[in-house]
C-alpha cells in the first residue's frame, strides 16, 4: 500500500525540501461482527507471525508532498490489522512536527465463523456446528469454499535432551477424525460430528490452502 505526506508551513505554503520519517506499527485486531456475536471468528495460527514495524524516510518535494510505497504487503489470512502510522517532519531548525494516523487493513476477503456450541458433550451423541462466511463489514457471503476439520488431541510425555540434562515434557498429538471441503451459502452450513471416544477435540475451519484457521475446542466424556 501507499503512504502519503503533505507538509505545510505555518501560513499554508508547501514545506518543500523537508526531511520526514514514517514509522508503521502493525497490530492485529479481534474481529467480531455485532450481528454474529454467537460465532467465533478469532484466527489461530499454526506458526506465529510477527508483525514487525516498518521505518521509511524521505524528503518532501516542491509541493510539500512525499510518498512511500510498502511493496508486497507481507501479511495474509490474519484478519484485521491496524496500521498506526507515526509521521515526523523536521523544519529548518530540526524541530520535529508529529502526527499519528491509523489505517485499517483487511488481510483477507473472507472471514470464517463457527457458531459456539456446548463445551462438554457425551460420547456417541451428535454435535452440530454451523459455519458462515462474511466480509470485513460483517456481510454474509455466498458460494465460498471452506476446509473443515475435526481433530482429537492426546498428550504424551516424552524425554528431551536440552544439552546438559534430560527432562520430561508433555507433547500434544493430533489425530484427524474428519476432514472435508464444503461450499458455504449465504445462510451458512451445518455439519454434524459424533465423538466416539472421550477426550479433547477441536473443530477447525479455514480457506483451502491457508495456514490460518478458526477453531473451537470441546470435550467428550463417557465410555469409549
N, C-alpha and C positions, 0 to 999 in steps of 0.2 A: 504494500500500500504506500501512498504518498503522503508526506507531511509538508505543510507549507508554513512559512514565516512571513509576516508583514510587520516591519518595524517603521515607526514614525517618530519624528522629532516632536518636541513639546508643542509646536504650533501647527502640527499636522503635515509637515513636509516629509518626504521619504527619507528615512535614515539609511543612506547608502554607504556601502563600504564598511559596514559594522560586523565585527565577529559575533557569531552566535553559536550556542551549544544546545543540543536537544538530547535529553535522556528519556528513554521509553521504558517503563516498568510494566510488566505483564502480570496479571493476577486472574486466576480462574474464579468464576462466579457461579454460585449454585443456581441451577435452572429449575424453576418450579412455577409453571403456569397456574394462575389462580383458578382457572376453570377445571383443573385436574389435580387438585390437591390430595386426592387419594391415590395418585400414581407416583412412582419413584422414577425420576429422570437422571439421578446422580450417576455420573460416569466414573467407573473404576478402571484403572489401567493395570495391565499385567506388568508393565515396566514404567517406573516413574519418569515423567517428562519434566525437566527443569525449565522453567520459563525465565531464561536469562535476560538481564537488562541489555538495552542497546544504546550506544552513545554515538551521536553524529555531530559534526562541526562544519561550519561554512562561513561565507562572507556574503552579506546582502548585496544585491545588485543596485543599479542606479535607481530603480523604482522602490528600493527598500524591501524587496522580496527575496526569499530564499526557499529552496525546495530540496527535500531529501527523500530518496526512494529506498524503501526496505524491500530488497529483492528476495523473492521466494519465501513468503511467509512460512516459517518453519513448523507451525502447529496445525494439526488436523484432528478431527474427532475428539476434541477436548471440551465441547460445549461452548459456553460463552466466555470469552476472555476480555477483560477490561484492560485497555492500554492507557496508562496515565503518562501523559507527555509533559515533561518539565522543560520549558524553553527559557533560555537566558540570552539576552542581547546586551553587549557591552558598548557603552558610549565612548567618546574620545578620551575620557579620563580613566577608562577601565571600570567604571562603576556598573554593576550588573542590574539589569531590569528583568524581573522574572514573571512568568505566567505559567499556570497549570491548566491543562485540558484533559478530559477523559473521553476516550473513544471506545465504543462497544464493538467487538469483533465476534461474529459468529463463525466458528471454525468448522461448521458442518451445516448442511442444508436440511437435514432430517434429525429430529430428536426423538429417541425411542423411550416410551414409558411402560412400566409394568405396574398394574394395579396391585396395591398391597392386599395381602391375604393373611390367613391365620399363620402365626409363627410356629405353633405346635399342631401336629396332625397325627392321627393314629395310622399305623401301617395298614396296608390293604384298603385304605379309604381314598377315594378320588379327590384331588385337589386341583382347582381350576385357576388359571392365570389368564388375565386379559392384557393384550398388548396394543398400544396405539402409537401412530407416528404423527408428530406435529412439526411445524416450522418454528423459527425463532420467536415468532409472535404468539405462539400457542395455538395456531390454527391447525385443525385436523387436515391431514393429507391422505391421499388415496393412491392405491397401486404401488405401494412401497414394499420392497423385499426386506426380510429380516431373518437373521440366523438365530434360532432359539436352541438353547442347550440346557439340559439339567445334569448337574454333576453331584456325585456323592463324595463326601470328604472323610478320609480316615487319617488318623495321626499315628505316626510310628516313631519310636525312639531309636536313634542311631548314634554311633560313636564318631566324633570328628577329631582330627588332629589339627591343632592350631599352631603347630611348630614346636612348642615346648611341652605340651601335655595333651592328654586326651580328655574329651568331655562328652557328656550325653546331651543331645539336643533333640527336640521334637520337630518332625517334619510332616507337613500335610501332603497327603497323596490323594489326588482327584481321580475319580473314575466316571467316565461319561455314561449316563443312564439313558439319555435320549438326545438326539440332535437332528434338527430339520430346518430347512429354509421355507418360510411361509410368505404369502403375499398379504399385506395388511390393507384393509379397506378403510374408508373414512370413519366407520363405526368401530374399528378395531378388530381383533381376532382373539378368540378364546382357545386355549389349549388345556387339556386335562392330563394330569400325571398322577399315577398311583405309586407311592413309595412302597416297595416290597420289604425293605429292611429298615431297622432302626438306625438312626444316625443323623448327621448334619448334611444338609443339601443346599444347593444354590441353583436358582434359575437365572439364566443369562440371556440377554438379547443385544444384538449389535448389527451394524451394517455388514453384509457379507464381505469378508476380506479385511476387516478392520481389527486392530488390536485393542481398541477401547470398547468397553461394554457396560451395560447397565445390569445390575444384579440385585437379587433379593435372597436372603437366607431363610430357611425354615428347618425345623427338626421333626423327624418322625420317631414315634415311640410305639412299642408293642412287640409282639412276638415276630421273629423274622429278622 
